[in-house]
Amino acid sequence: MAIYLTKESKVLVQGMTGAEGMKHTRRMLAAGTRIVGGVNPRKAGRSVDIDGAGIPVFGSVREGMDATGADVTVVFVPPPFAKTAVIEAVDAGIAVAVVITEGIPVHDAVAFHARSRGTRIIGPNCPGVITPGQSNAGIIPADIAPGPGRIGLVSKSGTLTYQLMHELRDIGFTSAVGIGGDPVIGTTHIDCLTAFENDPDTELIVLIGEIGGDAEERAAAHIAQHITKPVIGYIAGFTAPEGKTMGHAGAIVSGSSGTAEAKQKALEAAGVAVGATPTETARLVREKLGEHSNPSGTSSPSGA
């Protein structure tokens, strides 16, 4: 099983003909993603050859959906045009829009999120979604988690997503969702926690947060009330100076609001074990699942 993305998902790439779009389309295809078309109004009607695969280019998301049955779009459109691209996808009724673009103005993000209706928007400024062994929509390296497994992962941070997936690659993941760290995002920790709770193959959930805002505190309250599966957490930013934006636009601490310490306390109060480092977080996952492993990627029951 998986959340948001499966081997049956048919994926469009908005901005496929640009440098970033082409590079990551090639990587997504190599991961087994069913990419059924690109979208670029200026190049509509053409076909782009990517490693032997002829990918048609459509003039709009609606055209691509009508021609292919696409239900997912990945957005690599530059920031000045991203709002229009996402609104186009939403208005076409696409089920999932994964917005990779970073640097989108907050007021633009507010505008397309307000328009989203039935479309699940993931991002912006996110690495995307991967269901190992099935499909990959975004920029998450497919080779860090070569096969499916038992862990669901939701993360604000792209690089920490990659690190935890690599450290736990022998156990594997049902799906990993990078939700992005901008102040205004579509899919939240809570959305993913709920989806993983309802996924029969997900045995444990890893939640990666970071300083700034109160998303992790709200997730902790949700976990306490609604999540029965074990959750292991990690919060980035314990050493961040007060008042300084760190990396993501949303990662800013003001006084006691949004600190890593406050988030850790809230999660621990909800029964979530929180690692001090990504490696310790991976160890906590193994302990909870009753496994240990060696660097070669094999695992065995604890105590074997």
C-alpha positions in Angstrom: 0.0 0.0 0.0 1.0 3.7 -0.2 -0.3 7.2 0.3 -0.9 9.7 -2.4 1.1 7.9 -5.1 1.1 4.3 -6.4 2.3 2.4 -9.4 -1.0 3.2 -11.1 -0.6 7.0 -10.8 -0.3 8.7 -14.2 2.0 11.7 -13.9 2.2 15.0 -15.8 5.3 17.2 -15.5 4.6 21.0 -15.7 7.8 22.5 -16.9 9.2 19.2 -18.2 11.0 20.9 -21.1 13.1 23.1 -18.8 16.5 22.1 -17.5 15.3 21.0 -14.0 12.2 19.4 -15.4 14.1 17.3 -17.9 16.7 16.2 -15.4 14.1 15.0 -12.9 11.8 13.6 -15.4 14.6 11.3 -16.5 15.1 10.3 -12.8 11.4 9.7 -12.3 11.2 7.5 -15.4 14.2 5.5 -14.2 12.3 5.0 -10.9 9.4 3.5 -12.7 7.1 6.5 -12.6 4.3 6.4 -15.2 5.0 9.8 -16.8 2.4 10.3 -19.4 3.2 13.8 -20.6 4.6 17.2 -20.1 2.9 20.6 -20.1 4.2 23.7 -21.9 1.8 25.9 -23.9 4.7 27.0 -26.2 5.7 23.5 -27.1 2.3 21.8 -27.3 2.1 19.0 -29.9 5.7 18.1 -29.7 7.2 14.9 -28.3 10.3 14.9 -26.2 12.6 11.9 -26.3 14.0 11.0 -22.8 16.1 7.9 -22.8 14.1 6.3 -25.5 10.7 7.3 -24.1 8.7 9.6 -26.3 6.9 11.9 -23.9 4.1 14.1 -25.5 3.9 17.7 -24.6 0.4 19.2 -24.0 -0.7 22.8 -24.0 -2.5 22.6 -20.7 -3.0 20.3 -17.8 -6.6 19.8 -18.9 -5.5 18.6 -22.3 -3.0 16.2 -20.7 -5.6 14.8 -18.4 -8.1 14.4 -21.2 -5.6 12.6 -23.4 -3.9 10.4 -20.8 -6.1 10.1 -17.7 -3.4 11.7 -15.6 -4.1 12.1 -11.9 -0.9 13.6 -10.6 1.1 16.6 -11.8 4.6 17.6 -10.7 5.3 21.4 -11.0 8.8 22.5 -11.9 7.6 25.9 -13.2 9.8 29.0 -12.2 8.5 31.1 -9.3 7.0 34.0 -11.3 4.8 31.6 -13.2 4.2 28.9 -10.5 0.9 30.4 -9.2 -0.7 30.3 -12.7 0.6 26.7 -13.2 -0.8 25.4 -10.0 -4.1 27.2 -10.4 -4.4 25.7 -13.9 -3.9 22.2 -12.4 -6.4 22.8 -9.7 -9.0 24.2 -12.1 -8.5 21.1 -14.3 -9.4 18.9 -11.3 -6.1 17.0 -11.0 -6.1 14.8 -7.9 -2.6 15.6 -6.7 -0.3 18.5 -7.4 3.3 18.2 -6.2 4.9 21.7 -6.2 8.6 21.4 -6.2 9.3 25.1 -7.0 11.0 27.1 -4.3 10.9 30.8 -3.9 7.2 31.2 -4.6 5.9 34.4 -2.9 3.7 33.7 0.1 0.8 35.6 -1.3 1.0 33.4 -4.5 0.9 30.3 -2.3 -2.1 31.6 -0.4 -3.9 32.2 -3.7 -3.5 28.8 -5.1 -4.1 27.0 -1.8 -7.3 28.9 -1.4 -8.3 27.7 -4.9 -7.4 24.1 -4.3 -10.9 22.6 -3.8 -10.5 18.8 -4.3 -6.8 18.9 -5.4 -4.3 17.7 -2.8 -1.4 20.1 -3.1 2.0 18.9 -1.7 4.4 21.8 -1.2 5.6 24.2 -2.4 9.3 24.1 -1.9 9.2 20.3 -1.3 11.1 17.3 -2.6 7.9 15.4 -3.5 6.5 12.0 -2.8 8.0 8.6 -3.3 6.5 5.1 -2.9 9.6 2.9 -3.2 9.2 0.2 -5.8 6.2 1.9 -7.3 6.5 5.5 -8.2 8.4 8.7 -7.5 6.9 12.2 -8.1 9.5 14.9 -7.4 13.3 15.0 -6.7 13.8 12.4 -3.9 16.6 10.1 -5.1 15.0 6.8 -5.8 18.2 4.8 -5.0 18.3 5.7 -1.3 15.3 3.5 -0.6 15.5 0.7 -3.2 12.4 -1.3 -2.0 9.1 -1.1 -0.1 8.9 -1.5 3.6 7.1 -0.8 6.8 7.7 2.9 7.6 5.8 5.9 6.7 7.7 9.2 6.6 6.5 12.8 6.6 9.1 15.6 6.7 9.5 19.3 6.3 13.1 18.9 5.2 14.2 17.4 1.9 17.8 16.6 3.0 16.6 15.0 6.3 14.1 13.0 4.3 17.0 11.6 2.3 19.1 10.9 5.3 16.4 9.0 7.2 15.5 7.0 4.2 19.1 6.1 3.6 19.7 5.1 7.3 16.5 2.9 7.3 16.8 1.6 3.8 17.0 -2.0 4.9 13.6 -1.8 6.6 12.1 0.3 3.8 9.1 2.7 3.5 5.5 2.5 2.4 5.7 6.1 1.3 7.7 9.2 2.1 6.2 12.7 1.8 8.2 15.9 1.8 5.7 18.5 2.7 8.0 21.5 2.4 9.0 24.1 5.0 7.4 27.3 3.6 5.1 29.3 5.9 2.1 28.3 3.7 1.9 24.7 2.5 -0.9 22.4 1.3 -0.5 18.9 2.8 0.5 19.0 6.5 2.0 16.6 9.0 -1.6 15.9 10.2 -2.8 15.0 6.7 0.1 12.5 6.4 -0.3 11.1 9.9 -3.9 10.4 9.2 -3.2 8.8 5.8 -0.5 6.5 7.3 -2.7 5.6 10.2 -5.2 4.3 7.6 -2.6 2.5 5.5 -2.6 -1.2 6.6 1.1 -1.7 5.5 2.5 1.2 7.5 3.6 -0.1 10.9 5.4 3.0 12.2 5.5 6.7 11.3 8.6 9.0 11.3 7.8 12.7 11.6 10.5 15.2 10.8 9.9 18.8 11.8 12.0 21.9 12.2 11.9 25.2 14.1 9.3 27.8 13.3 5.5 27.9 13.4 3.4 25.5 15.4 2.8 22.6 12.9 4.6 20.1 15.1 2.7 21.1 18.2 -0.6 20.7 16.3 0.6 17.3 15.0 1.4 16.3 18.6 -2.1 17.1 19.7 -3.5 15.1 16.7 -1.2 12.1 17.6 -2.4 12.1 21.2 -6.0 12.0 20.1 -6.1 10.0 16.8 -3.0 8.0 16.0 -2.6 4.5 17.3 0.6 3.6 15.5 4.0 4.4 17.0 5.5 7.7 15.9 9.2 8.6 16.1 10.2 12.2 15.7 13.1 14.4 14.9 13.2 18.2 15.1 15.9 20.2 13.3 17.2 23.5 14.6 18.1 23.2 18.3 21.1 25.4 17.8 19.4 28.0 15.6 19.8 31.6 16.9 16.6 33.4 17.9 15.0 35.6 15.2 17.1 34.3 12.3 15.5 32.5 9.3 17.3 29.2 8.8 17.0 27.6 5.4 13.3 27.4 4.9 11.2 30.5 4.8 9.1 29.2 7.6 12.0 28.2 9.9 12.2 31.2 12.1 12.0 31.4 15.9 10.6 34.4 17.8 11.0 34.2 21.6 9.7 30.9 22.9 7.4 30.4 19.9 8.5 27.7 17.4 11.6 26.5 19.2 12.9 23.0 18.8 12.6 22.5 22.6 8.9 23.4 22.6 8.2 21.1 19.7 10.1 18.2 21.3 8.2 18.7 24.6 4.8 18.6 22.8 5.7 15.5 20.9 7.1 13.7 23.9 4.0 14.6 25.9 2.0 12.8 23.1 4.1 9.7 23.5 6.4 10.3 20.6 10.1 9.4 21.1 12.2 12.2 19.7 15.8 11.6 18.5 18.6 14.1 19.2 20.1 13.4 15.8 18.9 11.7 12.6 21.1 8.7 13.5 19.6 8.4 16.9 16.1 8.8 15.4 16.9 5.8 13.1 18.0 3.8 16.2 14.7 4.6 18.0 12.8 3.4 14.9 14.8 0.1 14.9 14.2 -0.4 18.7 10.5 0.2 18.3 10.2 -2.2 15.4 12.4 -4.8 17.2 15.1 -4.8 14.6 18.8 -4.0 14.2 20.8 -4.0 11.1 24.4 -3.8 9.8 25.6 -1.3 7.1 25.1 -3.9 4.4 21.4 -3.5 4.7 20.4 -6.8 6.3 18.2 -6.9 9.4 17.3 -9.5 12.0 15.1 -9.6 15.1 16.6 -7.8 18.1 18.8 -10.1 20.1 19.6 -12.5 17.3 
